[in-house]
Each structure stands twice: as structure tokens, then as C-alpha cells.
């Protein structure tokens, strides 16, 4: 999947989570559009892709750091620092998504049937 479609899937997930939160707290909300088809597999693929991308960024950063420390020609400190910041931001975003998912799950589990 491309980054754009991953972003669209993430936004769709966030909208669904917000709708569930609004419903759980009893606040009025706009009706959500009805979607058909199995979305669980798509969500799992999006999450797997995002986690793979974070892992790839961290591995690239590690390789650049090692190359810079060994004095490999063509590896600048700026490249190492930029890669480090990219992997840091990606990891922070992943943790935030995980936290929101856990929060949504806890909210759903508190719902009375």
C-alpha cells in the first residue's frame, strides 16, 4: 500500500474510534457512512505495513550510525541525524496509535450491553 492509502485507512480508523467514543459517552454524533466488506484484513495489513516501515527506518538508522562510526566515506553526520529523527518520529507515532487503540478497546470493554 502507498503512504496515501495508509493515511486514508488510519483516518478512517480514527473516525470510527471517535464515533465509538461519542456513542459510549452518550454525546450526539453525525451518522457514520456504512461500509461493506471485510475491513479487518485490510486494517491488519495496514498496521503490519506501518510496523514494517518503522522497523525499516530503525534498521536504516542503525546501519548509518555504524557506518559513520567506522568512518565509511560518503556517510555524513547530517544523514545520520535525519535518519535518527525520522525513526524517532515514526516510533512515537506508532506508540500513539497503540495507545489510542488500547484506549478504544478499554472503552468498548466498559460498555454495558
Residue pairs with C-beta under 8 A, 6 or more apart in sequence:
1 9
1 45
1 46
1 49
6 46
6 49
6 50
9 42
9 43
9 46
10 46
10 50
10 97
13 43
14 100
15 32
16 32
17 100
17 101
17 104
19 29
19 32
20 104
20 107
20 108
21 104
21 107
22 28
22 29
23 29
24 107
24 108
24 110
24 111
50 94
50 97
51 94
53 90
54 87
54 90
54 91
54 94
57 83
57 86
57 87
57 90
58 87
58 90
58 91
60 83
60 87
61 80
61 83
61 84
61 86
61 87
64 75
64 79
64 80
64 83
65 80
65 84
67 75
68 75
68 76
68 77
68 80
